[in-house]
Amino acid sequence: MKILTLNANLKGIGTYQRCFYFSRELARGGHDVTMVTVSQESKFHPRIYFKRDWIGESSQPVGKGPWVRMIEAPNWGYKWLPGWGSGPLDIWLRLKEIIGGKYDVVYGFEYQPDVSWPVYLTKWWRSYKFYSDWCDWYAGGANWLRGYRWAHRIDAFLEERIRFLAEKVTVTSRVLRERALSIGIPEDNIVWIPQGVDTEYCKPYLKRESRERLGLPVNRPIVLAVRNGDMCKEVRIFSHILAQMPEALFVVVGRIPVSGRLLASELGVEHSVHWTGWVSDEDYPRYIACADVCFLPLDDENINSHANWTAKFLDYLAVGRPVVTNEVGEEGTLVREHDVGLLAPQDEQGFADAIVALLHDEELCRYYGENARRLMVEEWDWRVRGEQITRVVEDP
């Protein structure tokens, strides 16, 4: 089949990852797949190339695949509307691609204008089948919209409405499955496909070698988190860690959040926080490999913490690092059911205590890390998901 996948995000960010790996597995299943995302660099001109791995691209599909034809749409106007994905040139390009591409399947990843509007405008007169992937609870969860209730009601309507056009809705969590059922999506039309991980990309580099390569101290205990929001909670947790382990270093991977950095300064821990800024794809798994422990605090009262799958969490495990998180959502379930880390209480002091306990037990860290890597390879790699992904579009 000829399949078009639509990603709302900028290349390399957010749902781009899930869309790319779904696309690659569909291509591995023998389908002709084109994926549209939004360029990070180009405002007015699209780019077309082919891609088979997270790193790298090619002007033509040369050599062994699976290859995905990639279209980077212009990003002009990308943030004009709340929730983003609103670039007019981007939307126009996708509309033309659907009209002229003679696709058998269009697969939309989320509901933003550059995903939903081209479908709304063509579904009624083109013969393709539409499928929808749901991986976040945006309305009132991931989207803040200044807290306006009327804005969240509109957002919820848009987030839910597109699912009714789909032959099937794939969801990343059990919470989103229940939400789909609650709004009237037939149970037979809902397929739960958890998040996956690329274990060939995120692999267990040697800790000392990675630290030396990236200029990090080889003898200090390092805790690590990839940026998640403003990082203020993570900084507060680290301040409690530092009170017990003054030699500890906190590595924060990703664009530097202003509020998190200001808080680190106010708490007097800035000297023990290493802000990497945006890192290259090549260096990303190596930074994770520098850590003794990776951590992800999740708020039990935040509906999106229950609904989504934090992809970076699986990256930690694939690199073979032990994790500390809360018993919240799919991440909490994974840790509870497998020996890959510790579940911490909701209070920040208790969370810090769990990390410190793990840092003091090198053998337990090694045990959790080895279990984590093995689990990711055997059960969570995207290739393990491949058959389930292809069945979504192939089964009647």
C-alpha positions in Angstrom: 0.0 0.0 0.0 1.0 3.6 -0.5 0.9 5.3 2.9 1.2 8.9 4.0 2.0 9.7 7.7 1.4 13.2 9.0 3.5 14.5 12.0 2.5 17.8 13.6 5.9 18.6 15.2 9.2 20.0 14.1 11.7 17.4 12.9 13.2 15.5 15.8 10.9 16.8 18.5 8.0 15.3 20.4 5.6 13.0 18.4 8.1 13.1 15.5 9.8 10.1 17.1 6.7 7.9 17.3 5.6 8.9 13.8 9.0 8.1 12.3 9.3 4.7 13.9 5.7 3.8 12.9 6.6 4.9 9.4 9.8 2.8 9.3 8.0 -0.3 10.6 5.3 0.1 7.9 8.0 0.4 5.3 9.7 -2.7 6.8 6.3 -4.5 6.3 6.6 -3.8 2.5 4.6 -0.6 2.2 5.6 2.6 0.3 5.7 5.2 3.0 6.0 9.0 2.9 6.2 11.0 6.1 5.6 14.7 6.4 7.0 16.7 9.3 8.0 20.4 9.8 11.4 21.7 9.1 13.4 23.2 12.0 15.4 25.4 9.6 13.5 26.3 6.5 10.7 28.9 6.6 9.5 28.9 3.1 10.8 25.8 1.2 10.2 22.1 1.6 13.0 19.4 1.6 12.6 15.9 0.3 14.9 13.0 1.1 15.0 9.4 2.3 15.6 8.1 5.8 16.0 4.6 7.4 17.8 5.4 10.7 17.4 8.1 13.4 20.7 9.5 12.3 21.4 10.3 8.6 19.5 10.9 5.4 20.0 10.1 1.7 18.9 11.8 -1.5 17.9 8.3 -2.8 17.1 5.0 -1.1 20.4 3.3 -1.8 21.1 -0.1 -0.1 19.2 -2.1 2.4 16.1 -0.5 3.9 13.5 0.0 5.2 13.4 3.5 3.6 10.9 6.2 4.4 10.5 9.1 2.0 10.6 12.2 4.1 9.1 15.7 3.4 10.1 18.6 5.6 7.4 21.2 5.2 8.2 25.0 5.7 7.8 26.2 9.3 6.5 29.7 8.6 3.6 30.3 10.9 4.2 27.0 12.8 3.3 28.7 16.1 0.6 31.0 15.0 -2.2 29.1 16.8 -2.2 27.6 20.3 -1.0 24.0 20.2 1.1 24.9 17.1 1.2 23.0 13.8 -0.5 25.9 12.1 1.9 26.9 9.3 -0.1 27.8 6.2 2.6 26.7 3.7 2.9 23.4 5.7 -0.8 22.8 5.6 -1.0 23.7 1.9 1.8 21.3 1.1 0.1 18.4 2.9 -3.2 19.1 1.2 -1.5 18.9 -2.2 0.3 15.7 -1.2 -2.9 14.0 -0.3 -4.7 15.2 -3.4 -1.9 14.3 -5.9 -0.3 11.4 -4.1 -2.9 8.7 -4.7 -2.4 7.3 -1.2 -4.3 4.2 0.1 -3.8 5.2 3.7 -3.3 8.5 5.5 -2.1 8.1 9.1 -2.3 11.2 11.3 -0.2 11.6 14.5 -2.3 13.8 16.8 -4.8 16.5 15.8 -3.1 19.8 15.2 -4.1 21.8 12.1 -1.4 20.5 9.9 -2.7 17.0 10.6 -6.4 17.4 10.8 -7.2 20.2 8.4 -5.9 18.4 5.2 -7.9 15.3 6.3 -11.1 17.3 6.9 -10.7 18.9 3.5 -10.1 15.7 1.5 -11.6 12.7 3.4 -15.0 13.2 1.9 -14.0 13.0 -1.7 -10.7 11.0 -1.8 -10.7 7.2 -1.4 -8.0 6.7 1.2 -8.5 5.2 4.6 -7.6 7.4 7.6 -6.0 6.2 10.8 -5.3 8.3 13.9 -2.6 7.9 16.6 -3.3 9.4 20.1 -0.3 9.7 22.3 -0.9 12.7 24.7 -3.8 14.2 26.7 -3.4 17.7 25.3 -6.6 19.4 26.4 -6.1 20.4 30.0 -3.0 18.3 30.2 -0.1 19.0 27.9 -1.6 22.2 26.6 -1.9 25.0 29.2 -3.7 27.6 27.1 -3.4 30.1 30.0 -5.8 28.1 32.0 -8.9 29.3 30.1 -11.7 26.8 30.5 -13.4 27.7 27.2 -10.0 27.3 25.4 -9.6 23.8 26.9 -13.1 22.9 25.9 -12.4 23.9 22.3 -9.0 22.1 22.4 -10.7 18.9 23.8 -13.3 19.0 21.0 -10.6 19.3 18.3 -8.5 16.6 20.0 -11.4 14.1 20.1 -13.3 15.0 16.9 -10.6 13.8 14.5 -10.7 10.3 16.0 -14.2 9.7 14.7 -13.0 9.9 11.1 -10.5 7.1 11.6 -10.9 3.5 10.7 -8.8 2.7 13.8 -7.3 4.8 16.6 -4.0 3.7 18.0 -3.2 4.8 21.6 0.0 4.8 23.6 -1.5 4.2 27.0 -4.4 2.5 28.8 -5.6 5.8 30.0 -6.0 7.1 26.4 -7.7 3.8 25.5 -10.3 4.5 28.2 -10.7 8.0 27.0 -11.3 6.8 23.5 -14.0 4.4 24.7 -15.6 7.1 26.9 -16.2 9.4 23.9 -17.8 6.6 21.9 -15.0 5.1 19.8 -15.9 1.4 19.3 -13.7 -0.9 21.2 -12.8 -2.9 18.0 -11.5 0.3 16.5 -9.0 1.0 19.3 -5.5 -0.5 19.3 -3.1 0.0 22.2 0.5 0.2 20.9 2.8 1.4 23.7 5.8 3.6 23.1 8.9 1.8 21.7 12.7 2.5 21.7 15.5 2.2 19.1 18.0 0.0 20.8 20.5 0.3 17.9 20.6 4.1 18.5 20.3 4.2 22.3 22.9 1.6 23.3 25.1 1.1 26.4 28.2 3.1 25.9 30.9 2.8 28.5 30.4 5.3 31.3 34.0 6.4 31.8 34.7 6.7 28.1 31.5 8.7 27.6 32.4 11.1 30.4 35.9 11.7 29.0 34.6 12.3 25.5 32.0 14.8 26.8 34.2 16.6 29.3 32.4 15.4 32.4 34.1 14.4 35.7 34.9 10.7 35.8 34.8 10.3 39.6 31.7 12.2 40.7 28.2 10.6 41.1 26.1 11.9 38.2 22.3 12.0 38.1 20.7 12.9 34.7 17.4 14.0 33.3 16.5 15.1 29.8 14.5 18.3 29.8 10.9 17.9 30.7 9.1 21.3 31.0 10.6 24.0 33.2 12.8 21.4 35.2 12.0 23.2 38.5 10.9 20.1 40.3 14.0 18.3 39.1 16.2 21.1 40.4 14.4 21.0 43.8 14.9 17.3 44.0 18.6 17.7 43.2 19.0 20.3 46.0 17.9 17.6 48.4 20.4 15.1 46.8 23.2 17.6 47.1 22.5 18.2 50.8 23.3 14.5 51.3 26.0 14.0 48.6 27.8 17.3 48.1 30.0 15.7 45.4 27.0 14.9 43.2 26.5 16.5 39.7 23.2 17.0 37.9 23.4 16.8 34.1 20.4 18.3 32.3 20.2 17.4 28.6 18.3 19.7 26.3 17.5 23.3 25.7 18.2 25.3 28.9 14.9 26.3 30.7 15.2 29.9 32.1 13.0 29.3 35.1 14.9 26.1 36.1 18.3 27.7 35.8 17.1 30.7 37.9 15.8 28.4 40.6 19.1 26.5 40.6 20.8 29.8 41.3 18.4 30.8 44.0 18.8 27.5 45.8 22.6 27.7 45.6 23.1 24.5 43.5 24.0 26.1 40.2 27.6 25.2 40.6 26.6 21.5 40.7 24.3 21.5 37.6 25.7 21.0 34.1 23.3 22.4 31.5 24.2 20.8 28.2 21.9 22.8 25.9 20.7 21.2 22.8 22.9 18.2 21.9 23.6 16.4 18.7 21.8 13.2 17.9 25.2 11.5 18.0 25.9 12.7 21.5 22.5 12.2 23.0 22.8 8.5 24.0 26.4 9.1 25.2 25.2 11.8 27.6 22.7 9.3 29.1 25.6 6.8 29.3 27.5 9.3 31.6 24.8 8.9 34.3 24.9 6.7 37.3 21.1 7.2 37.7 18.5 8.8 35.5 15.3 10.1 37.0 11.8 11.3 35.9 9.4 12.8 38.5 5.8 12.4 37.5 2.9 14.2 39.1 0.0 11.9 40.2 -2.4 14.8 39.8 -1.4 15.6 36.3 -3.7 13.7 33.9 -1.1 13.8 31.1 1.5 12.0 33.4 -1.0 9.1 33.4 -1.9 9.3 29.7 1.3 9.7 27.7 4.5 7.7 27.4 7.7 9.7 28.1 10.0 8.5 25.3 13.1 9.6 27.0 12.4 7.2 29.9 12.8 4.3 27.5 16.0 5.8 26.2 17.4 5.7 29.7 16.6 2.0 30.0 17.9 1.2 26.5 21.3 2.8 27.4 21.3 0.5 30.4 20.9 3.0 33.2 18.8 2.5 36.3 15.8 4.8 36.8 13.9 6.5 39.6 10.4 7.6 39.0 7.0 7.7 40.7 4.3 5.1 40.6 2.4 7.0 38.0 1.3 6.1 34.4 2.9 3.6 32.1 6.4 4.4 33.4 5.4 3.5 37.0 3.8 0.3 35.8 7.0 -0.7 33.9 9.2 -0.2 37.0 6.8 -1.9 39.3 6.7 -5.0 37.0 10.4 -5.2 36.1 13.6 -4.8 38.1 14.9 -1.7 36.3 14.9 0.9 39.0 13.1 2.4 42.1 9.6 3.9 42.6 9.8 7.0 44.8 7.2 8.8 46.8 5.6 12.0 45.5 7.3 14.3 48.0 10.6 15.7 46.7 12.7 14.8 49.8 11.5 11.2 49.5 12.3 11.2 45.8 15.8 12.5 46.5 16.3 9.8 49.2 15.5 7.1 46.7 18.1 8.4 44.3 20.7 8.7 47.0 20.1 5.1 48.2 20.6 3.9 44.6 23.8 6.0 44.2 25.2 4.3 47.3 24.6 0.8 45.8 26.8 0.3 42.8 25.9 -3.3 42.5 22.2 -2.6 42.4 22.7 0.1 39.8 24.6 -2.4 37.6 21.8 -5.1 38.1 19.0 -2.7 37.3 20.9 -1.3 34.3 21.6 -4.8 32.8 17.9 -5.8 33.3 16.8 -2.5 31.7 18.9 -3.0 28.6 17.8 -6.6 28.1 14.1 -5.7 28.6 14.3 -3.0 26.0 16.0 -5.2 23.4 13.7 -8.1 23.9 10.3 -6.5 24.4 10.4 -2.7 23.7 12.4 -2.2 20.5 10.3 -0.7 17.7 11.0 -3.8 15.6 9.1 -5.8 18.2 6.2 -3.5 17.6 6.4 -3.8 13.8 3.9 -6.6 13.3 1.3 -5.0 15.5 1.8 -1.6 13.7 1.4 -3.1 10.2 -1.7 -5.1 11.2 -3.4 -1.8 12.0 -3.5 -0.8 8.4 -3.6 -4.3 6.8 -6.4 -5.9 8.8 -10.0 -5.1 7.7 
